[in-house]
Amino acid sequence: MQDYSELGALARQTFENMDSQGREPFADPLTFRKANETAKIYAADPAGWLVIYGPSGVGKTHLGAAIANHAMRLGKPAKFVFVPEFLDRLRASFGEGGAPPKLSEAEHGPFHAKLDSMRTETDKSPSSFEDLLTLAAAAPLLVLDDLGAQTATPWADEKLRQIIAYRYDNRLPTVVTTRTAPEAMDEWLKSRLMDPSFVRLVQVKAGAMNADLTDIGVEPRLRQVMTFERFEPRGGAGATADQREQLHEALKLAQAFSSDPHGWLYLSGPTGTGKTHLAVAIAVARMSQKRPVLFRFVPDLLDHMRRTFSPDSATSYDRLFERTKNSELLILDDFGAQAWTQWAEEKMYQLVVHRHNAALPTVITSRVLLDDVDDANSQGDMRFGRRYSDAIASRLRDSSVVTEVLLPGPDYRYRGSEQSARERQSRPARPPSRVRQG
């Protein structure tokens, strides 16, 4: 059974040597404790599916391996599959120059019949493509580790779907670990991994280790000066009473969000009204609570993503983008200020859709008011070369998820008299400067 399980070094991972609190610097103790208890209950009687999701390093693989090891101690075969490696082995089993087998509709019946005949052949040595695929699909208990980490290709998706569809249709006990929240997966997977009549879902959140002050994207100087205590709701010179009242309300909403982040906070308004200040203050408050947070100035984020494609880059694109889109709390500063190239729009679309589907807490600052998305050039300081795409705008307008907070008024960086402020406001806006591209 050990050979069949292919656990390898993970054969030593058990519930007994897992700290019930989890690896506290990496995993949130409360959510890990719940996941550990749920996994033990499932291991005692593997029925239905168990899906464990959360960021890297929180103990998902250990829990999956512990379930498989517990089953074997009870004399029940179990197979452990690390998804990216398993797909590599499937590709290698074609033979050089070979083409991956593709099942037609007519062949699905014989395929399932062979699976049924092999369900108890746990001592069979998986050497061919068909054996590898069949033994995984028909395992009495299967652990699919790190689903979603594989390179997404039509072929890889097809092979995984064959395995998942067979196990779902036949109600075979299955454990899935993944870094992606099931609600953020494609509709086909989501409908199976979130079936409430058959699947138990458990999330493990990141621990304090992810709240590394040196790597959240806020410079130390800004953490000192951009706090809630130092926010000035009186606004810039010449701010009206209504504008000051709105700034007070924005401060209260930002403080409440930092205490319990839910949904999205969209901080909009012209330059210099305190949007970035409140966004940084939220990040500082979350750090003081030892909760993970990621602050990114959007144009810099896109530049960083582009640089990962360089052979000299120390960071992979997948790792950077995965961390960004799955951050427990993500703050996107000056959204819409980036150059709207096709590539940039695609990346921002992927990021917005993922976090919207997964309902991950997000703060966005922008000079574009949501009411003016279709005419971003209509309001003076809120000028952009183009509006948001319809797909992005549709998510930002979703009032069930997004709360827009307007920070109005003159630029508070101007410290002159109210008279000079009025003079500046009466002058026509200067066109934005142009930078020659070399």
Contacts in CASP RR format, 6 or more apart in sequence:
PFRMAT RR
TARGET T0000
AUTHOR 0000-0000-0000
METHOD contacts of the structure
MODEL  1
MQDYSELGALARQTFENMDSQGREPFADPLTFRKANETAKIYAADPAGWL
VIYGPSGVGKTHLGAAIANHAMRLGKPAKFVFVPEFLDRLRASFGEGGAP
PKLSEAEHGPFHAKLDSMRTETDKSPSSFEDLLTLAAAAPLLVLDDLGAQ
TATPWADEKLRQIIAYRYDNRLPTVVTTRTAPEAMDEWLKSRLMDPSFVR
LVQVKAGAMNADLTDIGVEPRLRQVMTFERFEPRGGAGATADQREQLHEA
LKLAQAFSSDPHGWLYLSGPTGTGKTHLAVAIAVARMSQKRPVLFRFVPD
LLDHMRRTFSPDSATSYDRLFERTKNSELLILDDFGAQAWTQWAEEKMYQ
LVVHRHNAALPTVITSRVLLDDVDDANSQGDMRFGRRYSDAIASRLRDSS
VVTEVLLPGPDYRYRGSEQSARERQSRPARPPSRVRQG
1 72 0 8 1.000
1 75 0 8 1.000
1 77 0 8 1.000
1 78 0 8 1.000
1 122 0 8 1.000
2 8 0 8 1.000
2 11 0 8 1.000
2 72 0 8 1.000
3 123 0 8 1.000
4 77 0 8 1.000
4 79 0 8 1.000
4 122 0 8 1.000
4 123 0 8 1.000
4 135 0 8 1.000
5 11 0 8 1.000
5 68 0 8 1.000
5 72 0 8 1.000
5 77 0 8 1.000
5 78 0 8 1.000
5 79 0 8 1.000
5 80 0 8 1.000
6 79 0 8 1.000
6 80 0 8 1.000
6 81 0 8 1.000
7 13 0 8 1.000
7 65 0 8 1.000
7 68 0 8 1.000
7 69 0 8 1.000
7 80 0 8 1.000
10 61 0 8 1.000
10 65 0 8 1.000
10 68 0 8 1.000
10 69 0 8 1.000
10 80 0 8 1.000
11 65 0 8 1.000
11 69 0 8 1.000
13 61 0 8 1.000
13 62 0 8 1.000
13 64 0 8 1.000
13 65 0 8 1.000
13 66 0 8 1.000
13 69 0 8 1.000
14 66 0 8 1.000
14 69 0 8 1.000
14 70 0 8 1.000
15 36 0 8 1.000
15 39 0 8 1.000
15 40 0 8 1.000
15 43 0 8 1.000
15 66 0 8 1.000
15 70 0 8 1.000
18 36 0 8 1.000
18 62 0 8 1.000
18 63 0 8 1.000
18 66 0 8 1.000
20 33 0 8 1.000
20 36 0 8 1.000
21 29 0 8 1.000
21 32 0 8 1.000
21 33 0 8 1.000
22 29 0 8 1.000
22 32 0 8 1.000
22 33 0 8 1.000
22 36 0 8 1.000
22 58 0 8 1.000
22 59 0 8 1.000
23 57 0 8 1.000
23 58 0 8 1.000
23 59 0 8 1.000
24 207 0 8 1.000
24 208 0 8 1.000
25 207 0 8 1.000
25 208 0 8 1.000
25 209 0 8 1.000
26 57 0 8 1.000
26 58 0 8 1.000
26 59 0 8 1.000
26 206 0 8 1.000
26 207 0 8 1.000
26 209 0 8 1.000
26 210 0 8 1.000
27 57 0 8 1.000
27 58 0 8 1.000
27 59 0 8 1.000
27 204 0 8 1.000
27 205 0 8 1.000
27 206 0 8 1.000
27 207 0 8 1.000
28 58 0 8 1.000
28 204 0 8 1.000
28 205 0 8 1.000
28 206 0 8 1.000
28 207 0 8 1.000
31 203 0 8 1.000
31 204 0 8 1.000
31 205 0 8 1.000
32 58 0 8 1.000
32 59 0 8 1.000
32 204 0 8 1.000
34 202 0 8 1.000
35 52 0 8 1.000
35 63 0 8 1.000
35 202 0 8 1.000
35 203 0 8 1.000
35 204 0 8 1.000
36 63 0 8 1.000
38 50 0 8 1.000
38 200 0 8 1.000
38 202 0 8 1.000
39 50 0 8 1.000
39 52 0 8 1.000
39 63 0 8 1.000
39 64 0 8 1.000
39 66 0 8 1.000
39 67 0 8 1.000
39 202 0 8 1.000
42 50 0 8 1.000
42 67 0 8 1.000
42 175 0 8 1.000
42 200 0 8 1.000
43 66 0 8 1.000
43 67 0 8 1.000
43 70 0 8 1.000
43 71 0 8 1.000
44 70 0 8 1.000
46 67 0 8 1.000
46 71 0 8 1.000
46 76 0 8 1.000
46 141 0 8 1.000
46 173 0 8 1.000
46 175 0 8 1.000
47 173 0 8 1.000
48 171 0 8 1.000
48 173 0 8 1.000
48 174 0 8 1.000
48 198 0 8 1.000
48 199 0 8 1.000
48 200 0 8 1.000
49 168 0 8 1.000
49 173 0 8 1.000
49 174 0 8 1.000
49 175 0 8 1.000
49 176 0 8 1.000
49 193 0 8 1.000
49 195 0 8 1.000
49 198 0 8 1.000
49 199 0 8 1.000
49 200 0 8 1.000
50 67 0 8 1.000
50 174 0 8 1.000
50 175 0 8 1.000
50 176 0 8 1.000
50 199 0 8 1.000
50 200 0 8 1.000
50 202 0 8 1.000
51 175 0 8 1.000
51 176 0 8 1.000
51 177 0 8 1.000
51 178 0 8 1.000
51 182 0 8 1.000
51 193 0 8 1.000
51 199 0 8 1.000
51 200 0 8 1.000
51 201 0 8 1.000
51 202 0 8 1.000
52 60 0 8 1.000
52 63 0 8 1.000
52 64 0 8 1.000
52 175 0 8 1.000
52 176 0 8 1.000
52 177 0 8 1.000
52 178 0 8 1.000
52 202 0 8 1.000
52 203 0 8 1.000
52 204 0 8 1.000
53 60 0 8 1.000
53 177 0 8 1.000
53 178 0 8 1.000
53 179 0 8 1.000
53 180 0 8 1.000
53 181 0 8 1.000
53 182 0 8 1.000
53 201 0 8 1.000
53 202 0 8 1.000
53 203 0 8 1.000
53 204 0 8 1.000
54 60 0 8 1.000
54 178 0 8 1.000
54 179 0 8 1.000
54 181 0 8 1.000
54 203 0 8 1.000
54 204 0 8 1.000
54 205 0 8 1.000
54 206 0 8 1.000
54 326 0 8 1.000
55 179 0 8 1.000
55 205 0 8 1.000
55 206 0 8 1.000
55 210 0 8 1.000
55 323 0 8 1.000
55 326 0 8 1.000
55 328 0 8 1.000
56 179 0 8 1.000
58 204 0 8 1.000
58 205 0 8 1.000
58 206 0 8 1.000
58 207 0 8 1.000
59 204 0 8 1.000
60 145 0 8 1.000
60 146 0 8 1.000
60 177 0 8 1.000
60 178 0 8 1.000
60 204 0 8 1.000
61 145 0 8 1.000
61 146 0 8 1.000
61 177 0 8 1.000
63 177 0 8 1.000
64 80 0 8 1.000
64 143 0 8 1.000
64 145 0 8 1.000
64 175 0 8 1.000
64 177 0 8 1.000
65 80 0 8 1.000
65 143 0 8 1.000
65 145 0 8 1.000
67 78 0 8 1.000
67 141 0 8 1.000
67 143 0 8 1.000
67 175 0 8 1.000
68 78 0 8 1.000
68 79 0 8 1.000
68 80 0 8 1.000
68 141 0 8 1.000
68 143 0 8 1.000
68 175 0 8 1.000
69 78 0 8 1.000
71 77 0 8 1.000
71 78 0 8 1.000
71 141 0 8 1.000
72 78 0 8 1.000
76 140 0 8 1.000
76 141 0 8 1.000
77 122 0 8 1.000
77 139 0 8 1.000
77 140 0 8 1.000
77 141 0 8 1.000
78 139 0 8 1.000
78 140 0 8 1.000
78 141 0 8 1.000
78 142 0 8 1.000
78 143 0 8 1.000
79 135 0 8 1.000
79 136 0 8 1.000
79 139 0 8 1.000
79 141 0 8 1.000
79 142 0 8 1.000
79 143 0 8 1.000
80 143 0 8 1.000
80 145 0 8 1.000
81 136 0 8 1.000
81 142 0 8 1.000
81 143 0 8 1.000
81 144 0 8 1.000
81 145 0 8 1.000
82 145 0 8 1.000
82 146 0 8 1.000
83 144 0 8 1.000
83 145 0 8 1.000
83 146 0 8 1.000
83 147 0 8 1.000
83 148 0 8 1.000
83 149 0 8 1.000
83 150 0 8 1.000
83 160 0 8 1.000
84 146 0 8 1.000
84 149 0 8 1.000
84 150 0 8 1.000
84 151 0 8 1.000
86 132 0 8 1.000
86 136 0 8 1.000
87 150 0 8 1.000
87 151 0 8 1.000
87 156 0 8 1.000
87 159 0 8 1.000
87 160 0 8 1.000
89 132 0 8 1.000
90 100 0 8 1.000
90 129 0 8 1.000
90 132 0 8 1.000
90 133 0 8 1.000
90 159 0 8 1.000
91 100 0 8 1.000
93 127 0 8 1.000
93 128 0 8 1.000
93 129 0 8 1.000
93 132 0 8 1.000
94 100 0 8 1.000
94 129 0 8 1.000
100 129 0 8 1.000
100 155 0 8 1.000
100 159 0 8 1.000
101 129 0 8 1.000
101 130 0 8 1.000
102 158 0 8 1.000
103 111 0 8 1.000
103 162 0 8 1.000
111 162 0 8 1.000
112 166 0 8 1.000
114 130 0 8 1.000
114 134 0 8 1.000
115 134 0 8 1.000
115 137 0 8 1.000
115 138 0 8 1.000
115 166 0 8 1.000
116 138 0 8 1.000
118 124 0 8 1.000
118 134 0 8 1.000
118 135 0 8 1.000
118 138 0 8 1.000
119 138 0 8 1.000
119 140 0 8 1.000
120 140 0 8 1.000
121 135 0 8 1.000
122 140 0 8 1.000
124 131 0 8 1.000
124 135 0 8 1.000
125 131 0 8 1.000
126 132 0 8 1.000
126 135 0 8 1.000
133 159 0 8 1.000
133 162 0 8 1.000
133 163 0 8 1.000
136 142 0 8 1.000
136 163 0 8 1.000
137 162 0 8 1.000
137 163 0 8 1.000
137 166 0 8 1.000
137 167 0 8 1.000
138 166 0 8 1.000
138 172 0 8 1.000
139 172 0 8 1.000
140 172 0 8 1.000
140 173 0 8 1.000
141 172 0 8 1.000
141 173 0 8 1.000
141 174 0 8 1.000
141 175 0 8 1.000
142 163 0 8 1.000
142 167 0 8 1.000
142 172 0 8 1.000
142 173 0 8 1.000
142 174 0 8 1.000
142 175 0 8 1.000
143 174 0 8 1.000
143 175 0 8 1.000
143 176 0 8 1.000
143 177 0 8 1.000
144 163 0 8 1.000
144 164 0 8 1.000
144 174 0 8 1.000
144 175 0 8 1.000
144 176 0 8 1.000
144 177 0 8 1.000
145 177 0 8 1.000
146 177 0 8 1.000
146 178 0 8 1.000
146 179 0 8 1.000
147 160 0 8 1.000
147 176 0 8 1.000
147 177 0 8 1.000
147 178 0 8 1.000
147 180 0 8 1.000
148 178 0 8 1.000
148 179 0 8 1.000
148 180 0 8 1.000
149 178 0 8 1.000
149 179 0 8 1.000
150 156 0 8 1.000
150 160 0 8 1.000
161 188 0 8 1.000
164 189 0 8 1.000
164 192 0 8 1.000
165 192 0 8 1.000
166 172 0 8 1.000
167 174 0 8 1.000
168 192 0 8 1.000
168 195 0 8 1.000
168 198 0 8 1.000
171 198 0 8 1.000
176 193 0 8 1.000
179 322 0 8 1.000
179 326 0 8 1.000
180 326 0 8 1.000
181 203 0 8 1.000
181 326 0 8 1.000
181 358 0 8 1.000
181 360 0 8 1.000
182 189 0 8 1.000
182 190 0 8 1.000
182 193 0 8 1.000
182 194 0 8 1.000
182 201 0 8 1.000
183 190 0 8 1.000
183 194 0 8 1.000
183 357 0 8 1.000
183 358 0 8 1.000
183 359 0 8 1.000
184 354 0 8 1.000
184 357 0 8 1.000
184 358 0 8 1.000
185 193 0 8 1.000
192 199 0 8 1.000
193 199 0 8 1.000
193 201 0 8 1.000
194 201 0 8 1.000
205 328 0 8 1.000
206 292 0 8 1.000
206 328 0 8 1.000
207 290 0 8 1.000
207 292 0 8 1.000
208 290 0 8 1.000
208 291 0 8 1.000
208 292 0 8 1.000
210 292 0 8 1.000
210 328 0 8 1.000
211 286 0 8 1.000
211 287 0 8 1.000
211 290 0 8 1.000
211 291 0 8 1.000
211 292 0 8 1.000
211 293 0 8 1.000
213 220 0 8 1.000
213 223 0 8 1.000
213 287 0 8 1.000
216 283 0 8 1.000
216 287 0 8 1.000
216 293 0 8 1.000
216 294 0 8 1.000
216 295 0 8 1.000
217 294 0 8 1.000
217 295 0 8 1.000
217 296 0 8 1.000
218 280 0 8 1.000
218 283 0 8 1.000
218 284 0 8 1.000
218 295 0 8 1.000
222 280 0 8 1.000
223 280 0 8 1.000
223 283 0 8 1.000
223 284 0 8 1.000
223 287 0 8 1.000
226 276 0 8 1.000
226 277 0 8 1.000
226 280 0 8 1.000
226 281 0 8 1.000
226 284 0 8 1.000
227 280 0 8 1.000
227 281 0 8 1.000
227 284 0 8 1.000
228 251 0 8 1.000
228 254 0 8 1.000
228 255 0 8 1.000
228 258 0 8 1.000
228 278 0 8 1.000
228 281 0 8 1.000
228 285 0 8 1.000
230 277 0 8 1.000
231 251 0 8 1.000
231 274 0 8 1.000
231 277 0 8 1.000
231 278 0 8 1.000
231 281 0 8 1.000
232 412 0 8 1.000
233 244 0 8 1.000
233 247 0 8 1.000
233 248 0 8 1.000
233 250 0 8 1.000
233 251 0 8 1.000
234 244 0 8 1.000
234 247 0 8 1.000
235 243 0 8 1.000
235 244 0 8 1.000
235 247 0 8 1.000
235 273 0 8 1.000
235 409 0 8 1.000
235 410 0 8 1.000
235 412 0 8 1.000
236 409 0 8 1.000
236 410 0 8 1.000
236 411 0 8 1.000
236 412 0 8 1.000
236 414 0 8 1.000
236 421 0 8 1.000
237 410 0 8 1.000
237 412 0 8 1.000
237 414 0 8 1.000
237 415 0 8 1.000
237 416 0 8 1.000
237 417 0 8 1.000
237 418 0 8 1.000
237 420 0 8 1.000
237 421 0 8 1.000
238 410 0 8 1.000
238 418 0 8 1.000
238 421 0 8 1.000
238 422 0 8 1.000
239 247 0 8 1.000
239 409 0 8 1.000
239 410 0 8 1.000
239 412 0 8 1.000
240 409 0 8 1.000
242 408 0 8 1.000
243 408 0 8 1.000
243 409 0 8 1.000
246 406 0 8 1.000
246 407 0 8 1.000
246 408 0 8 1.000
247 273 0 8 1.000
247 274 0 8 1.000
247 407 0 8 1.000
247 408 0 8 1.000
247 409 0 8 1.000
249 405 0 8 1.000
250 267 0 8 1.000
250 278 0 8 1.000
250 405 0 8 1.000
250 406 0 8 1.000
250 407 0 8 1.000
251 278 0 8 1.000
253 265 0 8 1.000
253 403 0 8 1.000
253 405 0 8 1.000
254 265 0 8 1.000
254 267 0 8 1.000
254 278 0 8 1.000
254 279 0 8 1.000
254 281 0 8 1.000
254 282 0 8 1.000
254 405 0 8 1.000
255 285 0 8 1.000
257 265 0 8 1.000
257 282 0 8 1.000
257 363 0 8 1.000
258 281 0 8 1.000
258 282 0 8 1.000
258 285 0 8 1.000
258 286 0 8 1.000
259 285 0 8 1.000
261 286 0 8 1.000
261 329 0 8 1.000
261 361 0 8 1.000
262 361 0 8 1.000
263 359 0 8 1.000
263 361 0 8 1.000
263 362 0 8 1.000
263 401 0 8 1.000
263 402 0 8 1.000
263 403 0 8 1.000
264 355 0 8 1.000
264 356 0 8 1.000
264 361 0 8 1.000
264 362 0 8 1.000
264 363 0 8 1.000
264 364 0 8 1.000
264 401 0 8 1.000
264 402 0 8 1.000
264 403 0 8 1.000
265 282 0 8 1.000
265 362 0 8 1.000
265 363 0 8 1.000
265 364 0 8 1.000
265 402 0 8 1.000
265 403 0 8 1.000
265 405 0 8 1.000
266 364 0 8 1.000
266 366 0 8 1.000
266 370 0 8 1.000
266 396 0 8 1.000
266 402 0 8 1.000
266 403 0 8 1.000
266 404 0 8 1.000
266 405 0 8 1.000
267 275 0 8 1.000
267 278 0 8 1.000
267 279 0 8 1.000
267 363 0 8 1.000
267 364 0 8 1.000
267 365 0 8 1.000
267 366 0 8 1.000
267 405 0 8 1.000
267 407 0 8 1.000
268 275 0 8 1.000
268 365 0 8 1.000
268 366 0 8 1.000
268 367 0 8 1.000
268 368 0 8 1.000
268 369 0 8 1.000
268 370 0 8 1.000
268 404 0 8 1.000
268 405 0 8 1.000
268 406 0 8 1.000
268 407 0 8 1.000
269 275 0 8 1.000
269 366 0 8 1.000
269 367 0 8 1.000
269 369 0 8 1.000
269 382 0 8 1.000
269 406 0 8 1.000
269 407 0 8 1.000
269 408 0 8 1.000
270 367 0 8 1.000
270 379 0 8 1.000
270 380 0 8 1.000
270 381 0 8 1.000
270 382 0 8 1.000
270 408 0 8 1.000
270 409 0 8 1.000
270 411 0 8 1.000
271 367 0 8 1.000
271 381 0 8 1.000
271 411 0 8 1.000
272 411 0 8 1.000
272 412 0 8 1.000
272 413 0 8 1.000
273 407 0 8 1.000
273 408 0 8 1.000
273 409 0 8 1.000
273 410 0 8 1.000
273 411 0 8 1.000
273 412 0 8 1.000
274 407 0 8 1.000
274 412 0 8 1.000
275 333 0 8 1.000
275 365 0 8 1.000
275 366 0 8 1.000
275 407 0 8 1.000
276 333 0 8 1.000
276 334 0 8 1.000
276 365 0 8 1.000
278 365 0 8 1.000
278 407 0 8 1.000
279 295 0 8 1.000
279 331 0 8 1.000
279 333 0 8 1.000
279 363 0 8 1.000
279 365 0 8 1.000
280 295 0 8 1.000
282 293 0 8 1.000
282 329 0 8 1.000
282 331 0 8 1.000
282 363 0 8 1.000
283 293 0 8 1.000
283 295 0 8 1.000
283 329 0 8 1.000
283 331 0 8 1.000
286 292 0 8 1.000
286 293 0 8 1.000
286 329 0 8 1.000
287 293 0 8 1.000
291 328 0 8 1.000
291 329 0 8 1.000
292 327 0 8 1.000
292 328 0 8 1.000
292 329 0 8 1.000
293 327 0 8 1.000
293 328 0 8 1.000
293 329 0 8 1.000
293 330 0 8 1.000
293 331 0 8 1.000
294 323 0 8 1.000
294 324 0 8 1.000
294 327 0 8 1.000
294 329 0 8 1.000
294 330 0 8 1.000
294 331 0 8 1.000
295 331 0 8 1.000
295 333 0 8 1.000
296 324 0 8 1.000
296 330 0 8 1.000
296 331 0 8 1.000
296 332 0 8 1.000
296 333 0 8 1.000
297 333 0 8 1.000
297 334 0 8 1.000
298 332 0 8 1.000
298 333 0 8 1.000
298 334 0 8 1.000
298 335 0 8 1.000
298 336 0 8 1.000
298 337 0 8 1.000
298 338 0 8 1.000
298 348 0 8 1.000
299 334 0 8 1.000
299 337 0 8 1.000
299 338 0 8 1.000
299 339 0 8 1.000
301 324 0 8 1.000
301 332 0 8 1.000
302 338 0 8 1.000
302 344 0 8 1.000
302 347 0 8 1.000
302 348 0 8 1.000
304 315 0 8 1.000
304 320 0 8 1.000
305 317 0 8 1.000
305 320 0 8 1.000
305 321 0 8 1.000
305 347 0 8 1.000
307 313 0 8 1.000
308 315 0 8 1.000
308 316 0 8 1.000
308 317 0 8 1.000
308 320 0 8 1.000
309 317 0 8 1.000
321 347 0 8 1.000
321 350 0 8 1.000
321 351 0 8 1.000
324 330 0 8 1.000
324 351 0 8 1.000
325 350 0 8 1.000
325 351 0 8 1.000
325 354 0 8 1.000
325 355 0 8 1.000
326 354 0 8 1.000
326 360 0 8 1.000
327 360 0 8 1.000
328 360 0 8 1.000
328 361 0 8 1.000
329 360 0 8 1.000
329 361 0 8 1.000
329 362 0 8 1.000
329 363 0 8 1.000
330 355 0 8 1.000
330 360 0 8 1.000
330 361 0 8 1.000
330 362 0 8 1.000
330 363 0 8 1.000
331 362 0 8 1.000
331 363 0 8 1.000
331 364 0 8 1.000
331 365 0 8 1.000
332 351 0 8 1.000
332 362 0 8 1.000
332 363 0 8 1.000
332 364 0 8 1.000
332 365 0 8 1.000
333 365 0 8 1.000
334 365 0 8 1.000
334 366 0 8 1.000
334 367 0 8 1.000
335 348 0 8 1.000
335 364 0 8 1.000
335 365 0 8 1.000
335 366 0 8 1.000
335 368 0 8 1.000
336 366 0 8 1.000
336 367 0 8 1.000
336 368 0 8 1.000
336 384 0 8 1.000
336 388 0 8 1.000
337 366 0 8 1.000
337 367 0 8 1.000
337 384 0 8 1.000
338 344 0 8 1.000
338 348 0 8 1.000
340 385 0 8 1.000
340 386 0 8 1.000
345 389 0 8 1.000
345 392 0 8 1.000
348 392 0 8 1.000
349 389 0 8 1.000
349 391 0 8 1.000
349 392 0 8 1.000
352 392 0 8 1.000
352 395 0 8 1.000
352 396 0 8 1.000
353 391 0 8 1.000
353 395 0 8 1.000
354 360 0 8 1.000
355 362 0 8 1.000
356 395 0 8 1.000
356 398 0 8 1.000
356 401 0 8 1.000
359 401 0 8 1.000
364 396 0 8 1.000
367 381 0 8 1.000
367 382 0 8 1.000
367 383 0 8 1.000
367 384 0 8 1.000
368 376 0 8 1.000
368 382 0 8 1.000
368 384 0 8 1.000
368 387 0 8 1.000
368 388 0 8 1.000
369 379 0 8 1.000
369 382 0 8 1.000
369 404 0 8 1.000
369 406 0 8 1.000
370 393 0 8 1.000
370 396 0 8 1.000
370 397 0 8 1.000
370 402 0 8 1.000
370 404 0 8 1.000
372 378 0 8 1.000
372 379 0 8 1.000
372 382 0 8 1.000
373 387 0 8 1.000
373 388 0 8 1.000
373 393 0 8 1.000
373 396 0 8 1.000
373 397 0 8 1.000
374 387 0 8 1.000
374 393 0 8 1.000
375 387 0 8 1.000
376 382 0 8 1.000
376 383 0 8 1.000
376 384 0 8 1.000
376 385 0 8 1.000
376 386 0 8 1.000
376 387 0 8 1.000
376 388 0 8 1.000
377 383 0 8 1.000
377 384 0 8 1.000
377 385 0 8 1.000
380 429 0 8 1.000
381 429 0 8 1.000
383 432 0 8 1.000
387 393 0 8 1.000
388 396 0 8 1.000
395 401 0 8 1.000
395 402 0 8 1.000
396 402 0 8 1.000
410 421 0 8 1.000
410 424 0 8 1.000
410 425 0 8 1.000
414 420 0 8 1.000
414 421 0 8 1.000
414 424 0 8 1.000
END
